[in-house]
Amino acid sequence: LRDFLLVYNRMTELCFRHCVCNLNYRLLTGREESCLDSCAARLVRANHRLMGAYVGLVPALLQRRAAEHGAPAASPDPGTGPATV
C-alpha cells in the first residue's frame, strides 16, 4: 500500500507540474484537464509495462538466488507482488 501511495503521489505531482500553469482559477481549464488525463494515462501505461517486465524477471531471479544459496527455488506467489497503478 505504501508503494502504491508513493507512486500515486509522484504521478500526481509530475502531471500537476507539467499541466497546470495558471493557479488564478479554482477549476481546471479544458486544456489543463485534457493534459492531466493524457499525462496520467501515459504514466499508468508505463507503470504497467514496468510491472509486466518485473513479473517476467522474478522467476529467473529467484532461481538464480536459490542456485547461489544451494536451496530449491520457490515459485513466487502472484498475489504478493508489488502494487501497480
C-alpha positions as CSV (number, residue, x, y, z in Angstrom):
1,L,0.0,0.0,0.0
2,R,2.9,2.3,0.8
3,D,4.5,1.8,-2.6
4,F,1.2,2.4,-4.3
5,L,0.7,5.7,-2.5
6,L,4.3,6.8,-3.3
7,V,3.8,6.0,-7.0
8,Y,0.4,7.8,-7.0
9,N,1.7,10.9,-5.2
10,R,4.7,11.1,-7.5
11,M,2.5,10.7,-10.6
12,T,0.1,13.4,-9.3
13,E,3.0,15.8,-8.7
14,L,4.6,15.3,-12.1
15,C,1.4,15.7,-14.0
16,F,0.3,18.7,-12.0
17,R,3.6,20.5,-12.5
18,H,3.6,19.6,-16.2
19,C,-0.1,20.6,-17.0
20,V,-1.3,23.2,-14.6
21,C,0.2,26.6,-15.3
22,N,-2.4,29.0,-14.0
23,L,-3.4,29.0,-10.4
24,N,-5.7,32.0,-10.6
25,Y,-8.8,29.9,-11.0
26,R,-10.4,27.3,-8.8
27,L,-11.4,25.0,-11.7
28,L,-9.1,23.5,-14.4
29,T,-9.3,24.7,-17.9
30,G,-10.2,22.3,-20.6
31,R,-6.7,22.3,-21.9
32,E,-5.3,21.5,-18.4
33,E,-7.8,18.8,-17.8
34,S,-7.0,17.0,-21.1
35,C,-3.3,17.4,-20.4
36,L,-3.7,15.8,-17.0
37,D,-5.8,12.9,-18.4
38,S,-3.2,12.1,-21.0
39,C,-0.3,12.5,-18.6
40,A,-1.8,10.2,-16.1
41,A,-2.7,7.7,-18.8
42,R,0.9,7.7,-20.1
43,L,2.3,7.1,-16.6
44,V,-0.2,4.3,-15.9
45,R,0.7,2.5,-19.1
46,A,4.4,2.9,-18.4
47,N,3.9,1.5,-14.9
48,H,2.0,-1.5,-16.3
49,R,4.8,-2.2,-18.8
50,L,7.4,-2.0,-16.0
51,M,5.4,-4.3,-13.7
52,G,5.0,-6.7,-16.6
53,A,8.7,-6.8,-17.2
54,Y,9.3,-7.2,-13.4
55,V,6.9,-10.1,-13.2
56,G,8.7,-11.8,-16.1
57,L,12.1,-11.4,-14.4
58,V,11.1,-12.6,-10.9
59,P,11.2,-16.4,-11.5
60,A,14.7,-16.2,-13.1
61,L,16.0,-14.1,-10.2
62,L,14.5,-16.5,-7.6
63,Q,16.1,-19.4,-9.4
64,R,19.5,-17.7,-9.5
65,R,19.3,-16.8,-5.8
66,A,18.3,-20.4,-4.9
67,A,21.2,-21.7,-7.0
68,E,23.7,-19.4,-5.3
69,H,22.5,-20.5,-1.8
70,G,22.0,-24.1,-2.7
71,A,18.3,-24.2,-1.8
72,P,15.4,-25.3,-4.1
73,A,13.8,-22.5,-6.0
74,A,10.4,-21.4,-4.7
75,S,7.8,-20.2,-7.1
76,P,6.5,-16.6,-6.4
77,D,3.0,-16.1,-5.2
78,P,1.3,-13.9,-7.8
79,G,-0.8,-12.2,-5.1
80,T,2.1,-10.8,-3.2
81,G,3.8,-8.8,-5.9
82,P,4.4,-5.0,-5.9
83,A,1.4,-2.7,-6.2
84,T,0.7,-1.3,-9.6
85,V,-1.0,1.9,-10.6
